[in-house]
Amino acid sequence: MTQEDQAPDDVGAQPVDAAEKPKKDALSSLDLEVKLTDLKHLGVQKLVLDRLNKAESRIRVLEETAVGFNDLRVKHAKEEARVDHLLEADLLQSVMLAFGSLIVGFLPALWGNELYASLAVILGGALVLGSVSSKRRSRK
């Protein structure tokens, strides 16, 4: 076999755009300009009714899509607000845990003064426990 026999026969071939959809309508190549006198013919009336039915079905599909889009947009806004609230609660929980841990961490330095040590235990413990309880509540 020679090289010419093995080469594909693409002489005169025209590239086809894959994104271009072929028209499936049998009447798409006809001149569809309708004059008033043409409307008296049964074939033209059927053609007009066919086009009208197709247009009405497309309108119904688009209306359903618009309603679905609006429903999803409202749902998205609600979920976004919920996520914002959870982020704020998580930030508050993190700050409470950090300050509570910081206060509890200073306890060894405050053992000499009973008032400050007991105040640090109460305040630090309350912040840590409040942080943990707020985290549990936000998960529910």
Disulfide bonds with the S-S distance in Angstrom:
none
